[in-house]
Amino acid sequence: MGFFSSLFGFGASKKASIKDEINIMDAINAHIQWKLRLERYLNGTSEEKLDPNVICRDDQCKLGKWIHGPALKHFQDDDGFVTLRDDHAQFHLVAAQVVTNMQENDKAAAEALMKGDYMRASRKVVHALTDLSKQIFA
């Protein structure tokens, strides 16, 4: 049935509750911004001090706090939610590895991750969020 199949049984008030808990477009934009942040880091134009031990935590950003908190009451066993949770965790692990590679002076490995695993993980998260948004606003 696809992502977030449990939403098909949700009424308008339940969907409104989700809209109040998480701004899906903000979450999508935050993930897009991560790409820009990492690209600046790779190019040496970033002034940020990125810590891979923080970045790898998928429960620290707004989306992660929602996934590990309020979303559980709506989607606990929903296949789409489980996929989003797993993809989001993978996104953070890969982003942290990009930073680790740069800190270890392995720019080639960092760039390869950005073009491969990072892009795939990012696309998966954005796709799942887009699907969730479509179903909530349907």
Secondary structure as UniProt FT lines:
FT   TURN            3..4
FT   HELIX           5..9
FT   HELIX           12..21
FT   HELIX           24..43
FT   HELIX           52..55
FT   TURN            58..59
FT   HELIX           62..67
FT   TURN            68..70
FT   HELIX           71..75
FT   TURN            76..77
FT   HELIX           79..103
FT   TURN            104..105
FT   HELIX           107..113
FT   HELIX           114..118
FT   HELIX           119..136
//
